[in-house]
Amino acid sequence: MRLDRAGQDSGSALSPGDLDHLLALQQRILEHLSLQTQTQDKSAAPDGCYLSDLIAMTHLIKITWPMGAEFLPSSRLESLVEGYVEPFIAQTTVQHQGRLQKEERSRGMRMRVAPSGSALCGVLLAAADSALGDRELATLRPRLNPLAREAYRRENSYAGSVCRSNDISPALARAIALRIYGLPVRVGLRPPSIQHHFRVEEIPSFLPRKWFDRNFAEFIKRLPRFDYATERRLRRGASLRLAELKSGATWEDCGPMIGMQPSLARRTLKHLGRELEELSLWPAFEETVEQVAEYLDSTSQRIDYANRRRHMASWRLPLDDWLSMNEGLPELKRLREWPGSAIGSALVWAGVTEGERMRSPVVFDLRQRGDDTQAFATRLDRLSDVVGEPSLRLRRRLHFYAERLAAFCDKNLEAAVSASDVVRDELAVAAGVIQEPWAQASLAVTSRRAMLNRIVCELTDPVGKMAPDHLWELFQRVVPAAADQARSASARGIGIRQALAAIVFVSTMPCVWRELPSGFGISSDTAFQRFTEWSEARVWTELRQLLRDATGSQGDLDWSRHAIDAVSARAEKRKRGRC
């Protein structure tokens, strides 16, 4: 029955606006039917799954009503659907209570069939059309996945037959699937396959910093919390996803292909997948990694990282070279207290292979001998994070050394790097005598400070962003009541809110206290002092409780809860002596 007669057969006339809306939909449906009639192969027809997607969505809307009411333009249309699905909802409730009778089961089965009235059919199709929107996965999944999950909760079998149908489009199938991260068993849930030109051997185990900064800047802004652990998972996951795109294998199988242990690949998928899935950001992650894949396809300067890993598997930095590169840097004598050249070996290995320094062969040797790898990691972190001139200069020397060693690996030659030449060139760069492009480029990898300063500049109002009004209002309730503390801080020109914002920034970014940008109007020493005082006063515990009980804009509250969770985690690490 056609929609243009909906006003007569529906029992009560539709409003002119609603009727126009349904007639416009009818016209689009007729156009799709006409195109499919002219094309024998449904999959070859333009948007050949449109009608199947519409029908699938009407089922989900019926199962989950009133969740789908938001997709209808008027309350009149909502009331039509309400009257139709109300007996079905009541039957579902009885079913969950275990008192389902034979006639009620029959009524539930009838709900799987399209309603007889054209007005009601049109209204359900209109809701489905609105829900589908442009059918872009990045926006479709957060919009429709809650309906799919509720449908499974109410009617598992019915929802499964809808969501796992082979007739719906891949985009809709992925949008309403309970899980899409990793490599789904169902082929229909996998992203469209693209023929890439790069090889798996040209993928490092840890996405290089330059690739990450170039492609993930916008993605990071969508995360409620971005810390060092999140960055590590993203960079590991991006490399694994690149290997999956090229090989079609699972992440666990991709791990060894790129020099990563299968267990680490499995853990990365588990934690990163769950985290991004909860935020509805997995499709965006896939799109971002696809950008990296396109870059790899387009560049002719690809590197065989597998070959480098083979050459570096048994390599260790000669002790004489390590001592030579420490010459003229007496401030770093504590680094030389660590026996041997293990610290230098780990950093050079990471520079050559673009791997994680704590996953280097020398660290595995330390573990096998039962040495304290936590203390070793602390030394590595200090050398990598400190922005003082001695640390910067040593990192630059190690970078120069790694570049020369990588050149030998790429040519399959025996390594013969001269540490004295490396030190000589670094001294020339430090003195400004030479301006080699490769030497200047190496300066970019020595610190995250420039990146952090750029982030703060882009925030415009960093204090307001990191400590928004609702968080600041709650914080004032729990900050130590000694009013003279606040007055003394103000007298020194240091605001409590600036301190709170700085603490949140350090806790949610891959940032150490010394790297705190000046945009917060507070020194890193003062921010750390406030953090220590408030941690000892259990301010973060009380603030977390207030945020859990708070009401307001969900997005604002989610950000504040994530932020204070990060601060609390940092306070707990400090309590255990790790921060």
N, C-alpha and C positions, 0 to 999 in steps of 0.2 A: 504494500500500500504506500502511495507516494506521500511525501511530507507536505506537499501543497494542499492536502486535504486534512491536515492534522487538526485544524480548528473545529471541523465537524465531527470527527470520530473520537475525540479525546474526552468527551463528556462535559467539557467546559472550554470555552474559547481561549486560545493563547493571545497574549498581548501582541499588538502589531510589531513591536521591537523583537520579541521572542520569535515570532513567526518568520520575520525577515532573517534572523540569525539561523534558523533551521533551514530555510530555503537556500541560503547561501551555501550551507554545508551540503545540502542535497545536490546542488549544482556541481560542487567539487567531486562528490562521490560518483555522479553520473559521468564526469569527464574521465575519472580513473577507470570506471567500468568500460567506457568506450575504448580507451587505450589498451586495456587488457584483452578486449575482444579482438582488436586488430593484431595483437601479438600473441602467437601461440605459446611461446615460452614465457611464462609468468616472470621468471627471474630476469629476463632480458627487457621487460617492460619498464619504462621510467617509473621509479618508486613502486615497484611491483608488489611490495609487502604492505602498502598503505592500508588497504582494507582489512587485511589480517591483523595488523597492529591495532586498528580501530576496534575490531571485535574483541580482541584480547583485553584491551583496556576497559571495555564495557563490563566484562566479567570481573575484573579486579575492582572496579568501582562498585559493583553490586555487592561483592563479598565484604568490602571494607566500609561500606556506607556507615556513617556520614563523612568519612575522611575525604571522599572525592567531591563533596559539595562545593569546595572552593573553586572548582573548575567550571561551574555553571554561572551564567551572567545575571541571573535573577532568582529571587526567592520563590517565584511562582514555579519555575522549572524545578527547583529543589523540592518543592512540595509534591510534585508529580512523582519524582523518584522515591521520595520518602514513603508515600502511600504504597508503592509497588514493593519495596524491599523490606518494609516493616515486618511482615509475617516471616520472611526468610531470616531476618536478624533474630526474631524471637525463637525460631526453630533452632538456630545455631546455638543460642544460649541454653536451650533445653538439652541439646545434644551434649554440650560440655558438662551439663549436670547429670548426664547418664540416664535420662528419662525419655529418650526419643521413641516415639510411637511409629507404627507402620505408615499411617497417613501423613505424618510429619516428614518422614523420610521421602515420601513421594513428592510432597510439596517442595522439598529441597532440590530434588532432581529436576523438577519442572523449572526451577530458577535458572538452570543452566541453559535453557532454551530461550531464544529471543522473545520478548513480550509481543502480544498480538497487535496492540495499538500502535499506529504509526507515529503518533505524537510522542509516546513514551520511548519508542525506538529512537526517534530523532533526538530526544533530550539526552539519552544515554550516549549516543554517538557524538553529540555536541560536547558533552563532558570529556569523552575520550579524546576527541580532536584537540580540545584545549589542553588536556594533560600532556599529549604528545608534543605539542609546540613545534619547534624546529627540528626535533629529534637529534640534536647534537648531544653526544654521550656525556660531555662534561657538565651540561646543565640538566640532562634528562635523568641521570642516575640519582642525584640528590632529590629530585622532584618526585620520582616514582618508586624508588626503593623502599621508602617507609610504607607505601601501600602494599607492596609485595610481601614485606615481612609481616604485616598485620594479616594479610590474606592467608599466609601459611599458618599463622597462629590460630585463625578462626576455622579454616577449612583446608587442612593440609593437602588432601588428595585433590580437591577441586583446584586449589591454587597451583599445585604441581602440574596438572594437566594443561593449565593456561601458560605458566611461565616456562615450561619446557617444550612448548609446541615448536615443531620444525617449520611452521608456516610464518612465524613472525620474523621481523628483520633482525639482523645481528645487533644493531644498536639497541633495540628494545630488549632483546634477550639479555644483553649485558647490563642494561639499566635495571632490570628487575631480578637478576640473579642474586642469590644471597651472598655469593663471593665471586670475584672476578680476578683477584690478584693471583700471581703465579701463573701456571699454565693449566687452564681448566681442561678437564677430561673431555667435555663436550666441545666439539670443533666449532659449533655455532657461537660459543662464548669467547672464542679467541679473537683478538684484533685482526683486521684484514692483513694478510701477508703481503709484504713489500720486498721486492728483490733488491738487496743491498749489495754494494760493490766491495765494501771492506771485508777483511777476513777476521775470524775469531782471534787469530794470533796477534792481530793489531789492536786488541782491547786490553788495557791495563786492568789490574785487579782493583784499583782504587781510582775513580774518575779524577783525572788531573785537575788541579786547582783552576787553571785557565778555562778549561771546558766547563767546570762547575759554575764559576762566576759569570761566564758569558751566557749560559743557558738557564740557570736556575734562579736568577735574581728576582724575577716576577713570581715564581712559584713560592719562594721563601716568604714573600710578603703575605701569602694566604695562610701561612701556618700560625696558629695561636701561640706557639712556643717554638723557638729555634735555638738550640744549644749545640754544644760540641758533639754530644752523642747523636743528636738528630742529623747533624751534618755528616758524621761518619756513616750512618745507615743509608743516607741518601746517596752518598758517593759510591758505597759498595753496591747498593741496589741498582744504581744507574749502570754500572759496569755489567752486572749480572743480566739486567734487562737488555743491554746491547747484545750480549752473547745469546740470549733467548731469541731476539729478533733475527739473528743471523743463523743460528743452528736449529731453532724450533724445539730445543730440549728444555727440560725443567731446570729451575735454578740450581737444584742440588747437583744435577749433571753438568750444568754450565760452570760450576765452581772450579773443578780441576782444569777445565779448558783455559781459564784465565788466571791460574795459579792460586786459587782459593780453596781452602778445605771444604768438602761437602757439608760438614756440620755447621760451619760459619755461614755458608750460603743458605742453608735451611733456616738458621736462626734469623738471618737478615730478612728473609721472606716473611717469617712469622711475625716479627716485631714491626717491620716497616709496613707490611701489608695490613695488619690490624690497625695501626695508627692512621694510615692514610684512608683506609676504608671507613673508619669512624667519622672522619672529616669529609667524606665524599670526594677525596682528592686523588684517588688512584687513577682515574682517567686523565686527569691533568698531569700526573707524574708520567704516564705513558706518553702523552703528547710532548712533554719536555724532553724525554729521552729520545723521542723520534727526531727532535731538532738536532740533538747530538749526532744521531745516526746520519742525518742528511749532511751535516758538516763533514763527517768522516767520508761519506761518499764523494763529496765535492773536492776534498783536498787531495793533492798528489803527494803530500809529505807525510804519509802514514809510516808508522814505526812498527817493526816486528817485536812487540814486547815479549812474546814467548821466547824468542831467540835471546833477548837480553836476560830473561829469567834463567835460562839454561846456563849462560856464561857466568852469571852471578851466584849460582847455587852454592858453590864452594869458595867463593872469593871472600877474603877478609882484608881489611885495610892494614897494610904493613905498619907496625908500631912506629918505625922511624918516620914514616910519612905523617902519622897522627901527631907525633911530637913536633915535627917541623911546622905543621899548620897551626900549632898552638904558640909558636915563637912570637915574642913581642906582644903577647896578650896575658900579662901576669894576673889580671883580674879573674881569669878563668882557672885558677889553680885547682879549685875544687873538682872541676871536670877531670883534670889529670890524675886526681886521686883514685878514680875508678881504674882498676887494673886492666891493662891491655888497651886495645883500640876499639872495644865493642861499641862505644857510643858513636864514634866516627864511622864504623862499618855499617851500623844500622841506618844512619842518615844518608850516607853515600848510596847504599843499596836502594833506599827509597827514592832517591833522586834519579837513579839510572832506570829503575823498573816502574816508577810511578806506583809503588806499592805502599802499604802502611808500614811505618818503621817498626812497630811492635809485632809485625808479622814477618820480619826479616829472618833469614837463616841464623844469624848470630843470636837472636833472641830465643829461637828454638834450641840452640846449643845451651844457652843459659838455663832454660827450663829442664833440659835433660840432665844437667849437672846438679839440679836442685838449688841453683842460685836464686837470690831475691830479685825477681823480675819487677816487683812493684817499686823498689828503690831505683832500679834501672829506668823504669818508665818515668819516674819523677825527675831524674836527671835529664832525660830526653825532653820532657815537657818544659822544663826551665830553660834549657838552651833554645828551644823552638819558640817560646812565648816571650822571653825577655827582649825588650827593645833597646837595651843599652848598646853603645857602640862596640864594645868587645865581643858580645854575643853576635851582633849583626855581622861583624867582620869575619868571625869564624864560620858562620853559616854561609857567607859569601864564598869563602875559600872552599868549603865542602861542596858548594854548588858548582864552582869551577872545576873541581876535581871530578865530580860526577859527570859533568858534560864531556870531559875528555875521555873518561872511562867508557861512557856510552858510545862514543865514536869508535873506539876499538871494538866494542861488542858488535856494533852494526856492520863492521867490516870483517868480522870473524877473525880478528887478530889477537895475539896475546897481549894482555894489558901491560902497558909500560908508561904509566903516568909519572911525571916528575913533580914531586911535591914542591921542590924549590921553585920551579917555573910557576906553579900555581900561586905560591906566596908572593913571588915577584910581580905577577900580573895584578894580584889583588891589591898590593901596595900602590901600584901605579893607578889603579882605579880609585882607591881611597884618596890619593893625592890629586886626582883630577888630571893626571898626565895623559891617560888614554880614554877614549870615549867609544870603545867598541860596542856595536849594537848588542851583541850577545852578552857583554859584560853589564851593560845598563839594564837589559831585560832581566838579569838575575836579581837585581835589587827588588823587583816586584814580589818575589816569593819570600822575602825575609821577614815580613810582618803582616799581620792582619789589620794594623792600625788604620791604614788608608781606607780599607773597606768599611771599617766601623765608623770612621768619620764621615764617609759618604752616606752611610745609612742614616746617621743622625741629621745630616744636612737635609736629606730628603723628607724627614719627619716634619720639618718646619717648626713644630712646637713639640720638641722631644719630651719635655716635662709633662705636658698635657696628654701626650700619647701614652707614655709609660705609666703615668699615675693619673688616670682620668678622674673626673669629679666624683663619681660614685665610689671609686676605690679610696680616694683621698678622704672622703667623708667618713667611711668606715674605719680607715686607718687612724683618724684622729680620736676615735673612741678607745682604741687599745694602746696607743703610744704611751709610754710612761708618763704618769700624771705630773711629774715634777715640772711645774710651769717654768721654773727658772732655767731648766735645761733648754726649752724652746727659746726662751728669751736670750740666753747666752749664745745660742746658735744664730739667732737673728742679729744679735749685736756684732757678731763676726761676719755678717753679710752672707750667712749660709742658711738657706731655707730648708726646713724639714721635708717639704714636698720635693725639693730638688734631690735630697738625699734618697728619698723613697724611689723616685724615678730612676736614679742612677743605679740603685741596688737591683731594681727590676730589670734594667737593661743588661747589666753584667750577668744576671742569672738566666736570662732568656736568650742570650746571644753567645756565639763562640768567642768569649771575651774574658780576659783575666783583669784583675783590678788595675794593674799598671796601664792597661790599654784603654781605660775609660776616656771617651772623647770629651773635649772641653765644652761641648755644647750644653751640658747639664749645669754649668755654672758652679761646679763643686769639684774639689780635687779627689783623686783616687784614694788618698790616705784618709780623708775625712769621710768619704763614702764607706770605706771599709770599717772605720771606727764606729760609725752609726750602725752598720750591719752587725758588728760584734755586740754592741750595747743592746740592740733590740732583739738579737737572737738570745742573749742571756736572759732577757726579760720575758721570753716566750711570746713576743708580740706576734710572730708569724702563725703560731698555733691558734691564738685567739682570733686573728684576722681570718684564717681559713674557716673557722666555725661561723663567723659572721657572714662570710661570702656564701657558705652553704645554705644559710637561712634567708639570704637576701632575695628580694624580688625586683624585677625590672626588665630592661631589654636583655634578651637571652644572649645576643651576640656580645654585648659589653660584659655581662657577667661571666660568660665562658672565657673571655680573654683574661679578666681579673683572676678567675680561679686558676687558670693555667699559670699565670704569672706568679701568683703567691705560692702555688705548688712548687714551682721552680726555685723560688727563694727559700722555701722550707727545706727542699732537698739539699740546697747549698749549705744551709745552716746545719743540717744533720751531718753532712760531709765534714764541715769545719769542726763539729763536736767530736768526730772520730779522728780528727787530726789530718784530714785529707784535703782541706781547702784553706 
